[in-house]
């Protein structure tokens, strides 16, 4: 007989979900405006801008597994992951503001280095919160459908946050004639909202009985992450899929500002609303669909819809115009499923590993997952800047007027359409190796819960 799922209270669901106000804001805003800030306000060359943003994300990849293993240790020693989450929530707003506080008149290389240092610090603060946050669903509930319910609520808030920051923050920036001041005010407002959402959600982390655990070196932390990858084939398949999809969506996110400015000759707000408003509407719908046909089949459908929508945008090369909002809206509806369904599969993978191997490493899995997700999103910006550089994109400083060549416009369109569609197709190949289904998860929840009690990392 299958044990009953541990039911989640509305308060737990709401408190957990509010954290995505912060994760959605931080995941959206730098991806949307940071490269554009570097190329079109600070005068940094497109390829150098890509190198700087990628370097900051490489640091994320290095630090995330360490934070994951250390948060496992915190859970074992202190009974909670909360200290790491609070530290990230409190420090992130400061570093986020510094990222967009570059004084006017600095040479482009110096300005770029300023952004790099400040953004590395911001990304570290974000990881302190995000890595344990991702690990929590496996500890808050042991049910296949309960996790879908929890993650679906989170994705609703995440989608709202993406809409709020993606549409609202550029409006704040554009309200000021001085571009540098506009970015600074935008960063102050956004940083405070991000930090507040993270801080509130930190208190959903449960407190348990502390236990004595042996000391672990940083090398041990990496070994633990590598071991998790080696022993869990479902994790490898899901991580590779989410990394590729992060690359596709990160590429489109970074390119949205360029499409709005150079293809549509308009602000980014309408384009962003047409993407995210359908996602906000469809987030709960994907949860219903997944309960009927399974998370895995629903995820494939969402991915195919996203790829088709992206491919349709290629026609902007020959007939640019407002019809783009149609396929963008379809992509937004699909995006909600592409976000919520893999994130609800991750705790399934974690609990399956715990029941199979008799130990819990939710933080370690969360750290490796965040590193993979970060890699995908970072490479999205990198691919964009490579395409811009190859196609002859002209960088500029604040107030400088330039005319982009036709090749640059074509590069912008292709990076927003064909390239992400091909990447989505590749992600479906990797997902074909994901083996877990509902029966694999609900068959042994009791063993999983017992294993997670001993989560020592």
MARROVEX-980993 format. One record per residue: residue in one letter; x, y, z of N, C-alpha, C, O in turn. Coordinates in steps of 0.001 Angstrom, whole numbers, plus 500000, padded with zeros to 6 digits. Example, Ala and Ser with C-alpha at 12.3 -4.5 7.8 and 13.67 -1.06 7.14 Angstrom:
# residues 2
A513190494310507800512300495500507800513200496700507800514236496681508465/S512850497750507080513670498940507140512900500030507870513409501138508039/
This chain:
# residues 457
X500844498801500000500000500000500000500879501248500000501913501289500666/X500461502261499250501195503522499197500823504396500379499641504599500658/X501835504920501082501578505784502234500963507088501787501261507556500689/X500097507705502616499485508971502231500507510097502189501474510102502951/X500285511046501296501184512187501175501042513116502377499948513312502906/X502169513680502793502133514681503862501543515974503300502089516564502368/X500415516406503881499707517568503353500416518856503747500966518965504843/X500396519824502848501018521125503086499957522144503483498875522178502897/X500262522971504472499336524032504862499430525184503871500434525332503174/X498387525996503811498401527169502921499514528133503321500138528766502469/X499751528235504615500795529155505087502172528695504592502979529513504152/X502433527402504664503713526875504193503875527125502701504935527553502245/X502827526857501952502880527058500497503124528527500171503950528853499319/X502390529420500862502517530852500580503894531378500970504498532154500230/X504389530954502134505686531446502597506810530957501697507754531691501403/X506694529708501264507710529200500336507628529939499001508651530340498446/X506430530117498496506262530721497175506764532158497122507281532595496094/X506618532899498225506997534318498215508485534492497954508921535563497531/X509276533433498205510699533522497905510973533736496429512008534288496056/X510054533305495597510241533468494149510023534906493703510328535250492561/X509500535750494584509499537181494285510938537657494162511261538502493327/X511804537093495017513225537426494957513958536692493864514711537303493106/X513751535376493765514481534605492755514049534995491345514868535037490427/X512751535281491178512273535718489871512828537071489489513200537299488337/X512886537981490469513429539307490204514893539262489822515316539894488853/X515674538499490603517100538439490313517370537639489045518284537962488286/X516573536592488815516766535802487610516404536554486344516924536255485269/X515508537536486467515009538260485294515793539528484988516251539725483862/X515946540381485983516423541735485722517852541788485179518073542437484156/X518835541134485815520177541155485212520195540537483817520870541040482919/X519445539433483638519406538809482316518812539714481256519198539655480089/X517869540557481669517196541446480724518014542685480407518079543090479247/X518642543300481407519232544626481197520746544707481370521346545698480956/X521391543690481973522805543862482312523696543974481079524543544864481005/X523511543075480113524326543159478895524017544453478148524925545105477633/X522745544826478085522349546068477422522937547280478142523354548243477498/X522970547236479469523589548291480283525071548427479928525586549538479796/X525743547298479777527163547326479448527413547855478037528312548672477837/X526631547401477057526911547772475663526361549135475279526981549848474489/X525194549516475830524514550719475342524504551873476336523970552939476028/X525082551687477523525219552803478466526674553015478866527136554151478971/X527396551914479090528785552026479522529765551929478361530961552153478548/X529278551596477154530146551565475979531069550365475905532075550410475199/X530752549296476617531580548095476592531266547298475323530097547123474978/X532286546820474635532095546032473418531283544779473725531394544209474811/X530461544350472759529532543241472988530253541980473454529804541328474397/X531357541629472813532060540401473176532635540500474581532582539528475333/X533183541652474952533710541842476301532591541800477322532763541251478410/X531443542377476983530297542327477883529902540881478166529602540520479304/X529905540062477120529587538643477299530598537942478175530226537114479006/X531879538258478004532929537650478823532747538032480290532902537188481172/X532424539290480556532260539754481939531080539067482621531201538598483752/X529943539007481935528760538371482529528996536879482727528593536313483743/X529648536246481758529934534817481867530902534540483003530745533553483722/X531910535401483178532876535213484263532187535246485619532509534461486511/X531239536159485763530494536233487028529693534953487259529596534477488390/X529128534404486206528344533187486340529221531960486558528799531009487216/X530439531968486013531371530874486275531665530786487767531798529693488318/X531765531932488413531952531942489863530772531261490557530955530533491532/X529578531498490057528393530820490585528549529308490504528271528591491466/X528992528839489359529156527400489158530156526831490158529992525711490640/X531195527609490467532211527161491418531660527128492842531911526179493585/X530913528159493222530510528305494613529241527541494964529061527165496123/X528356527299494003527063526684494322527171525295494955526490525039495948/X528004524381494422528105523078495085528630523166496516528237522381497379/X529532524138496762530051524323498118528936524793499052528786524284500163/X528160525770498587527045526263499405526038525152499653525501525038500755/X525771524325498633524833523225498797525273522253499867524487521881500739/X526540521835499805527044520894500800527079521531502186526774520867503177/X527446522805502269527484523480503569526082523680504141525905523658505359/X525089523874503281523729523998503811523220522646504321522444522602505275/X523648521545503696523361520213504246523979520085505635523357519562506560/X525189520560505763525882520507507056525174521372508094525050520989509257/X524705522558507653523960523436508560522682522760509037522307522875510204/X522013522051508123520795521334508504521090520276509555520333520106510511/X522204519564509366522551518506510311523002519073511662522602518572512713/X523824520103511630524405520628512880523446521521513648523397521481514877/X522672522339512907521818523335513564520334523064513386519501523751513977/X519993522059512570518589521701512386517856522549511371516635522441511261/X518574523413510604517897524280509645518885524817508612520079524953508881/X518355525118507419519131525795506377518953527316506445519522528054505640/X518163527768507406517755529173507453518908530174507519518825531204506850/X519995529936508295521054530958508378521623531351507017521895532529506781/X521807530386506125522330530697504797521344531554504013521741532499503331/X520074531228504111519054531948503361518954533401503830518835534316503015/X519001533603505130518921534967505668520149535783505257520027536953504896/X521321535167505312522543535883504922522451536375503479522836537505503177/X521947535533502602521796535948501208520780537058501041521000538002500283/X519659536946501752518590537939501629519036539315502097518645540323501510/X519846539370503142520251540657503730521332541349502902521332542574502780/X522250540570502336523388541180501634523129541467500154523768542350499581/X522205540740499529522009540902498090521637542327497672522216542830496708/X520696543009498351520320544349497883521493545319497788521543546145496877/X522437545222498724523582546141498722524430545943497469524752546900496766/X524783544701497204525639544418496045524910544648494726525524545031493731/X523595544412494722522820544637493502522826546119493120522971546464491947/X522668546978494104522710548422493839524083548824493322524185549618492387/X525139548285493923526495548620493480526746548224492025527504548889491319/X526113547146491581526287546694490198525861547758489198526476547905488142/X524804548504489531524271549523488616524608550944489080523925551901488716/X525663551069489884526053552381490403527363552858489789528092553622490422/X527677552431488583528928552831487923528884554329487609527954554778486939/X529857555112488072529853556554487792529991556834486301530675556101485587/X529346557885485839529447558283484435530875558732484131531548559313484982/X531325558458482915532624558944482474533766557974482664534871558250482198/X533552556847483329534631555874483478534948555225482126534044555017481317/X536219554903481873536550554170480639535778552853480597535539552254481645/X535383552391479416534565551180479314535156549960480027534424549204480666/X536459549767479924537065548592480569536957548694482089536652547706482756/X537204549880482636537102550087484087535653549899484538535387549254485552/X534727550468483775533307550313484102532904548840484074532142548379484924/X533419548116483094533113546693483002533639545915484190532950545034484703/X534854546223484638535419545546485802534626545861487061534430544986487904/X534165547110487197533311547488488326532076546577488366531739546003489402/X531419546464487217530219545628487140530554544177487476529799543520488192/X531658543679486976532044542293487228532194542020488722531629541054489234/X532947542859489420533201542645490849531904542724491650531643541874492501/X531093543749491376529844543924492127528863542797491831528151542337492724/X528826542351490569527862541307490207528289539942490749527435539117491076/X529584539697490848530064538464491482529609538413492940529148537377493419/X529741539537493636529289539594495031527775539387495121527292538687496011/X527024540003494188525566539840494174525185538390493930524303537854494601/X525846537758492976525549536365492647525850535440493814525141534456494024/X526895535747494576527212534941495762526098535043496790525683534032497358/X525612536246497034524501536428497975523265535680497504522567535052498300/X522999535750496206521837535046495664521958533541495880520984532883496247/X523153532997495652523351531561495823523165531132497278522673530034497539/X523549531976498217523359531650499633521891531402499946521560530582500803/X521013532116499246519577531893499430519058530795498512518362529887498965/X519387530869497244518762530034496224519052528546496399518160527716496220/X520278528207496743520641526790496829519833526074497915519234525038497627/X519794526584499152518938525923500148517450526024499814516682525120500140/X517043527104499174515636527290498805515172526179497871514065525662498016/X516017525814496916515678524753495982515609523397496681514848522518496277/X516411523237497735516440521957498445515205521729499314514899520585499650/X514500522777499681513421522664500669512235521788500263511727521065501120/X511753521805498998510563520998498692510699519526499045509721518892499444/X511901518973498903512090517557499239511931517312500729511677516183501148/X512080518374501549511970518238502995510617518692503528510204518289504615/X509929519531502759508633520035503211507514519028502976506539519005503727/X507642518189501938506614517185501661507239516023500907508226516195500193/X506653514827501070507204513651500401506295513127499289506536512037498769/X505260513875498916504310513401497911504566513957496527504931515123496376/X504376513135495526504546513502494109503641514674493746504107515663493179/X502344514573494069501394515633493708501497516840494635501276517971494204/X501833516607495915502004517732496836503160518631496392503099519853496532/X504201518016495862505324518818495373504927519625494146505342520773493985/X504125519020493286503626519768492135502800520962492602502903522048492033/X501989520767493625501170521849494184502059522960494746501819524144494509/X503094522557495499504008523529496091504754524309495017504832525536495074/X505300523596494041506086524248492996505194525083492087505626526122491588/X503961524647491865503045525431491013502756526782491646502715527800490954/X502553526797492969502344528077493663503584528949493542503496530159493336/X504737528310493673505979529061493535506099529665492143506521530812491996/X505727528892491113505872529374489738504887530500489443505187531388488645/X503710530475490078502776531604489924503438532887490419503402533917489747/X504046532810491613504741533986492163505959534320491304506239535491491045/X506675533295490865507841533516490012507445534255488734508111535204488319/X506367533810488129505908534436486883505458535867487124505738536758486323/X504754536084488242504358537445488594505595538319488791505628539469488355/X506620537757489458507849538522489699508542538863488382509036539976488203/X508575537901487466509187538152486159508451539282485442509069540155484834/X507120539250485524506323540316484908506571541654485592506754542679484936/X506576541627486924506775542855487699508130543496487404508214544691487123/X509180542693487472510526543235487280510841543473485809511461544474485450/X510407542541484962510731542673483545510038543848482887510606544501482012/X508791544123483312508057545248482725508232546520483534508346547609482972/X508255546383484863508287547570485721509643548216485854509748549442485834/X510697547409485991512025547977486212512508548835485039513024549928485270/X512358548376483775512749549268482669511951550565482637512466551599482211/X510682550518483089509883551745483144510476552727484156510523553930483903/X510925552213485297511588553077486288512849553683485691513092554884485811/X513644552843485050514882553322484412514599554407483385515267555441483363/X513607554168482534513326555094481434512637556377481891512498557316481107/X512203556428483154511557557638483674512560558761483920512168559899484176/X513851558447483845514887559443484114515652559749482826516032558840482088/X515871561033482567516616561439481375518068560982481454518673560628480442/X518622560994482668519993560543482899519984559019483028519450558483483999/X520575558316482053520542556849482060521197556264483301520703555286483861/X522312556860483739523008556340484917522126556446486154522059555506486945/X521452557570486329520554557749487466519369556785487362518933556216488363/X518859556609486155517735555700485958518069554278486386517283553628487074/X519238553799485976519649552448486369519847552350487878519513551329488480/X520385553396488492520629553369489936519317553291490718519183552473491628/X518353554138490364517056554116491060516366552768490841515790552198491768/X516430552269489615515870550950489319516470549878490226515752549033490761/X517788549920490393518471548918491207518096549021492676517959548002493352/X517929550234493175517551550419494583516174549827494855515990549072495810/X515213550172494014513846549665494199513807548143494051513239547442494890/X514418547642492974514390546204492722515136545432493800514672544379494238/X516275545935494227517067545246495236516324545088496546516400544035497180/X515603546127496963514846546053498207513712545032498115513477544275499057/X513015545013496987511910544057496818512442542626496770511862541723497374/X513530542424496060514142541093495979514551540607497359514232539484497750/X515255541454498094515725541077499423514590540781500383514683539854501187/X513517541560500309512376541347501201511707540011500926511390539274501860/X511486539687499649510876538402499305511705537236499809511160536263500331/X513014537327499658513894536263500138513852536145501660513805535042502204/X513871537276502332513904537264503794512650536612504372512741535797505290/X511496536964503846510238536390504335510243534874504139509857534130505040/X510675534423502975510635532998502656511658532196503449511512530982503590/X512680532849503965513688532132504744513084531414505943513624530407506401/X511980531918506447511405531369507671510521530142507423509928529603508357/X510435529702506154509721528454505880510625527257506141510144526134506294/X511941527492506193512891526406506450512642525837507845512681526555508844/X512389524557507886512033523930509149513239523773510063514379523652509615/X512949523778511349513983523517512341513818522103512881512713521689513231/X514905521376512946514884520030513482515913519887514573516488520875515030/X516149518657514994517123518387516035518524518373515438518782517632514490/X519440519190515985520816519167515478521525517865515824521210517225516827/X522475517479514997523277516291515240524739516615515001525072517601514344/X525611515767515547527042515948515330527420515370513969527039514248513635/X528162516133513197528613515655511891530104515920511753530613516874512342/X530806515110510997532238515340510791532486516570509937531614517006509186/X533666517117510057534026518283509248534276517866507798534757516769507516/X533927518793506881534136518549505461534968519689504886534727520857505189/X535943519344504058536722520359503349535970520785502098534981520161501712/X536448521855501469535831522288500215535951521200499154535033520985498363/X537100520514499150537266519413498189536222518327498430535710517733497481/X535907518067499702534869517083500024533513517531499477532721516713499009/X533256518839499542531993519369499019531844519067497528530778518653497073/X532930519280496771532876518997495339532734517508495077532010517086494175/X533440516715495883533331515264495709531906514791495953531411513902495259/X531244515393496947529861515023497233528954515349496046528078514560495692/X529168516506495440528375516883494273528616515963493094527675515583492398/X529893515597492858530223514700491755529615513322491992529125512681491062/X529653512873493247529057511579493581527555511578493317527006510594492821/X526895512684493652525452512779493400525159512666491905524202512003491504/X525979513311491089525807513224489638526055511810489127525321511306488277/X527079511190489646527441509856489159526379508809489494526053507957488668/X525844508883490713524961507794491141523511507984490704522744507021490699/X523117509217490334521713509469490000521563509769488515521762510905488082/X521215508760487744520974508967486320519782509885486070519843510706485155/X518675509781486863517571510735486663518012512182486851517548513074486142/X518921512416487822519390513776488060520205514277486876520052515426486461/X521064513434486332521868513855485183520986514226484000521221515237483338/X519977513415483735519094513682482601518301514966482801518180515780481886/X517760515141484009516947516331484282517800517591484287517387518626483764/X518998517506484879519887518664484936520322519091483538520315520282483225/X520701518130482696521122518471481328519988519144480567520209520094479816/X518776518647480768517609519226480102517366520654480563517145521546479744/X517408520872481881517125522199482419518237523183482058517977524367481845/X519474522691481991520589523555481585520384524042480151520548525228479865/X520027523127479255519806523511477862518630524474477737518691525439476975/X517565524211478482516414525115478405516728526464479038516208527490478600/X517573526469480064518029527737480620518834528528479610518744529755479556/X519623527823478807520385528474477741519445529121476731519667530260476321/X518398528404476327517455528939475342516687530134475885516586531165475221/X516143529997477098515356531097477664516250532267478072515847533425477966/X517473531963478541518410533039478871518806533841477650518972535059477721/X518956533155476528519279533825475257518147534752474841518394535887474433/X516916534284474939515775535116474551515571536267475529515212537374475128/X515803536001476822515659537061477822516662538177477567516308539356477575/X517920537796477341518948538802477090518707539539475781519085540701475636/X518075538857474826517844539478473528516608540343473446516454541112472497/X515710540231474438514434540951474370514623542459474273513928543126473506/X515560542998475048515800544446475023516279544887473644515914545965473175/X517086544068473000517608544390471666516511544287470607516445545112469696/X515648543271470727514535543140469787513603544343469891513185544907468880/X513284544727471126512391545867471329512993547149470761512297547939470122/X514285547351470997514924548605470591515194548669469091514931549693468460/X515716547586468512516223547674467151515333547025466097515450547347464915/X514449546118466502513552545476465538512173546121465574511593546424464531/X511645546331466796510307546902466935510313548414467127509274549061467001/X511490548983467436511621550419467707510629550847468786509874551805468623/X510659550100469901509709550344470977510387549981472297511476549408472304/X509741550317473410510225549886474708510009548392474889509247547771474148/X510685547820475877510628546378476080509387545938476854509092544745476919/X508653546893477443507556546542478342506475545704477663506077544666478193/X505995546142476496504910545412475822505373544014475426504626543048475584/X506595543897474915507130542597474543507192541679475755506856540498475672/X507619542228476866507763541417478066506407541007478636506232539871479075/X505457541925478628504117541592479119503482540505478266502813539613478789/X503689540577476944503109539565476066503729538194476298503110537177475987/X504939538153476838505586536889477174505126536355478524504839535166478656/X505053537223479523504869536767480896503404536686481314503049535832482126/X502552537546480782501136537479481169500531536100480868499841535554481728/X500762535515479681500260534152479454500890533126480393500232532166480794/X502161533324480745502809532407481683502122532444483038501936531407483675/X501748533632483474501053533779484757499708533064484722499301532448485707/X499020533146483587497723532491483436497863530973483360497030530248483903/X498906530487482695499022529055482422499768528274483504499756527043483477/X500411528945484448501136528209485490500239527210486223500628526050486353/X499050527607486711498183526614487360497593525601486387497282524475486775/X497439525997485124496896525063484135497844523892483910497400522751483783/X499149524166483859500118523084483693500073522125484872500295520925484705/X499788522642486062499670521763487230498504520797487054498610519615487382/X497387521312486533496215520456486285496529519418485215496210518238485357/X497165519884484137497514518966483041498447517869483538498292516704483172/X499421518243484375500389517251484849499738516207485741500166515053485756/X498704516598486487498004515613487323497223514619486471496989513484486888/X496823515044485289496045514158484410496932513239483575496626512059483410/X498028513778483053498836512977482120500260512739482618501040512058481954/X500605513295483785501954513138484306502822514350484012502664515002482979/X503749514650484931504639515801484755505480515666483483505733516643482777/X505903514438483214506860514222482147506251514506480772506862515192479952/X505060513985480521504403514233479227504019515703479093504153516289478019/X503546516291480180503178517713480144504392518575479827504291519559479094/X505536518203480381506762518961480147507172518900478672507589519909478103/X507055517733478061507399517589476646506492518471475784506957519125474850/X505199518483476105504256519306475348504620520787475469504639521511474473/X504907521226476684505276522633476903506530522987476116506599524055475508/X507518522104476123508780522370475427508586522466473919509165523336473268/X507779521580473371507513521608471925506808522911471537507154523531470531/X505823523321472333505114524576472047506075525761472066505994526644471213/X506982525777473038507948526873473131508844526897471897509088527960471326/X509332525733471488510200525669470324509517526126469046510111526842468241/X508267525712468859507504526125467676507296527640467672507433528290466636/X506965528195468834506748529638468939508021530415468605507983531412467884/X509156529939469144510426530618468862510757530558467376511195531549466792/X510548529403466773510865529244465356510026530174464482510513530689463475/X508760530391464864507870531260464092508374532700464040508101533422463081/X509110533117465069509596534500465142510641534781464066510943535942463790/X511194533736463458512177533916462375511622534784461251512381535478460574/X510325534752461049509697535540459976509881537042460180509633537821459260/X510311537461461374510608538874461601511740539369460707511882540574460498/X512539538458460183513602538846459257513033539502458005513624540440457470/X511899539018457543511313539503456290510084540386456510509763541229455673/X509409540191457624508193540973457882508154541416459343507314540942460108/X509059542324459739509058542776461133507776543531461461507266544294460641/X507269543314462651506043544009463042505469543485464341506042542611464992/X504334544035464698503739543736465995503142542341466076502764541901467162/X503048541633464956502539540260465018503434539364465876503031538267466261/X504643539831466172505564539058467004504958538729468370505318537730468993/X504027539588468831503470539373470164502666538076470248502502537529471338/X502157537569469106501406536309469097502279535120469466501995534442470453/X503349534842468693504221533728469073504922533936470409505208532969471116/X505199535180470759505804535437472071504836535031473185505258534474474198/X503545535305473004502543534904473997502461533385474110502334532850475212/X502533532683472964502530531217472995503766530698473733503677529751474515/X504907531319473482506129530935474191505975531155475694506455530356476498/X505299532248476069505084532522477490504216531475478160504498531059479283/X503159531045477476502292529999478019503072528707478222502907528021479231/X503923528383477252504736527168477358505808527306478424506134526337479110/X506355528502478565507436528755479532507010528407480953507817527911481740/X505746528664481288505262528346482636505419526860482936505820526486484038/X505103526008481954505279524574482149506733524166482162507121523273482914/X507548524814481333508977524502481291509684524853482589510724524272482902/X509139525794483349509716526150484642509188525272485764509965524695486525/X507864525169485868507268524513487032507484523002487029507732522417488084/X507395522372485887507423520909485855508805520328486175508879519395486974/X509905520827485594511214520303486022511507520585487495512107519751488174/X511091521755487997511353522064489395510542521187490339510953520964491478/X509391520683489880508639519737490704509181518317490546508914517463491390/X509937518050489478510605516758489320511883516674490157512278515585490573/X512538517828490408513791517812491161513630517192492545514419516313492889/X512645517602493368512492516923494662512156515445494523512483514653495407/X511505515059493421511280513636493165512616512916493005512817511828493545/X513522513537492258514851512961492054515592512854493383516229511839493666/X515505513909494201516200513923495484515671512830496400516451512108497020/X514352512702496489513771511694497375514026510284496842514222509352497621/X514023510126495520514334508820494931515763508422495277516021507264495606/X516695509372495206518082509084495560518203508716497036518937507798497401/X517462509456497891517534509180499326516992507800499663517576507086500479/X515883507418499045515300506102499323516133504981498728516138503864499246/X516844505276497633517659504256496979518990504048497678519471502921497795/X519589505151498147520937505073498703520984505255500218522050505164500827/X519820505514500823519774505552502282520388506768502916520750506724504092/X520522507856502182521031509089502761520397510272502050519932510147500917/X520378511423502718519784512613502122520834513662501821521643513997502687/X520832514183500607521765515234500203521029516305499421521463516697498338/X519910516782499969519091517744499233519863519009498901519739519546497800/X520669519494499857521444520706499606522477520504498514522686521385497680/X523121519353498517524100519046497479523443519024496105523959519616495157/X522309518346495997521581518329494734521165519745494338521270520128493173/X520689520523495325520282521900495041521433522750494556521263523592493673/X522633522528495143523795523295494716524216522979493298524504523881492512/X524251521686492969524617521284491606523561521760490611523893522211489515/X522285521659490998521190522121490140521311523616489853521196524043488704/X521543524412490903521669525862490730522865526194489849522802527105489024/X523967525444490030525144525664489174524808525391487721525218526143486837/X524057524308487461523669523988486093522738525022485507522913525452484366/X521732525431486296520787526448485838521510527756485533521254528403484517/X522426528134486442523185529362486265524054529297485011524182530275484275/X524648528126484784525468527953483584524650528175482320525083528865481397/X523457527578482291522597527741481127522229529187480874522344529676479750/X521784529876481924521383531274481769522569532145481361522431533044480531/X523744531872481954524932532665481625525349532455480178525699533402479473/X525306531197479745525696530919478368524713531536477376525079531819476235/X523449531747477809522494532443476959522983533843476628522943534262475471/X523444534567477643524002535903477412525265535833476573525507536691475724/X526075534796476817527318534644476056527038534411474577527653535033473711/X526102533505474301525753533218472899525237534483472221525580534760471072/X524406535253472938523879536492472364525008537445471989525032537980470881/X525943537655472912527015538619472637527921538126471512528452538939470756/X528108536820471387528893536282470265528191536563468942528825536986467975/X526878536325468900526109536604467690526160538094467368526333538471466209/X526010538945468386526068540397468167527423540814467607527502541622466682/X528494540251468180529833540614467717530059540166466276530591540922465463/X529656538944465965529840538415464606529028539204463584529475539430462459/X527823539623463991526936540317463053527215541810462953526546542518462199/X528207542298463713528626543696463566527859544687464409527704545838464001/X527370544282465580526613545196466447527519546322466944528674546086467301/X526990547546466965527747548730467378527369549127468808526221549479469080/X528356549067469722528108549503471098528072551018471171528498551698470237/X527556551562472298527453553016472445527434553373473922527169552522474771/X527718554645474230527618555148475589526312555927475736525638556219474749/X525966556259476976524708556948477250524589558221476425525512559036476412/X523458558405475731523188559597474949523751559564473540523471560466472751/X524536558552473203525127558463471866524154557768470917523575556740471269/X523971558315469729523068557738468736523874556936467716524867557425467179/X523441555702467452524087554885466433523016554272465536521851554180465921/X523416553856464345522525553144463422523118551754463214524242551622462728/X522364550719463582522868549358463466522791548888462012521823549185461313/X523810548155461559523761547608460192522711546502460095522293545947461110/X522290546188458876521287545143458673521720543798459208520892543019459679/X523019543514459140523521542233459643523301542109461151523008541025461657/X523443543218461857523234543197463309521763542946463634521452542205464566/X520865543555462874519430543331463083519085541861462840518313541265463591/X519665541282461779519422539866461487519943538984462620519303538002462995/X521115539342463164521674538585464270520780538618465492520630537611466184/X520184539772465761519267539907466897518053539001466710517642538308467641/X517484539007465509516288538190465251516609536696465366515851535948465982/X517709536266464785518073534846464813518354534366466232518026533232466583/X518961535230467052519244534845468434517980534783469278517998534251470388/X516881535324468757515603535328469465514655534264468913513538534110469406/X515101533528467885514172532608467217514804531257466911514594530295467649/X515574531174465835516110529889465382517026529253466420516896528067466722/X517939530028466959518917529456467893518242528851469129518532527702469463/X517352529577469824516687528934470966515819527743470584515702526796471362/X515205527772469394514379526634468962515235525378468803514808524289469186/X516429525516468246517331524368468087517769523842469454517865522631469653/X518033524742470386518460524326471728517340523583472444517597522596473133/X516107524040472292514967523349472901514841521931472337514555520992473080/X515051521776471044515005520444470432516059519529471062515789518359471332/X517253520066471292518311519280471927517932518879473349518271517786473801/X517223519770474056516826519470475438515845518302475505515836517556476485/X515034518139474489514092517023474474514822515693474281514353514653474745/X515955515725473605516766514511473453517300514075474810517227512896475154/X517836515015475585518363514658476910517245514229477853517447513350478691/X516077514837477725514970514477478611514450513077478317513838512449479182/X514684512588477126514267511236476785514903510182477677514432509045477713/X515963510534478397516651509601479289516163509706480735516671509007481613/X515183510573480986514665510715482354513693509575482647512692509445481941/X513948508736483669513162507503483830512047507546484870511176506677484850/X512037508530485785511126508460486926509694508794486539509438509646485688/X508757508087487199507334508348487043506689508358488425507352508082489425/X505409508673488480504700508813489756504859507575490642505062507711491849/X504771506375490068504864505143490858506232505000491519506338504413492596/X507275505526490888508614505437491465508763506319492693509583506046493568/X507955507392492753508080508352493854507172507993495018507609507995496169/X505920507685494733504968507425495800505095506015496363504427505679497342/X505941505187495762506072503821496232506826503682497531506631502709498259/X507695504649497841508510504493499051508730505815499769509876506139500081/X507680506601500050507872507881500718508372507749502133509094508621502617/X508004506677502809508414506525504203509922506370504302510561506952505179/X510492505572503385511944505395503394512658506698503080513714506994503639/X512065507476502175512650508770501814512647509715503002513661510351503292/X511530509812503687511435510720504833512433510344505897513045511218506512/X512611509033506129513567508593507138514983508959506737515799509351507571/X515266508825505435516610509148504959516908510628505067518027511021505396/X515891511460504786516107512907504829516355513417506238516942514484506417/X515913512663507245516175513057508636517669513040508917518171513797509747/X518367512163508209519805512055508431520612512831507437521757512477507157/X520034513903506884520682514713505850521930515396506411521836516455507033/X523094514792506192524321515340506752525269515879505713526263516513506064/X524994515647504437525777516231503349527112515584503164527873515980502282/
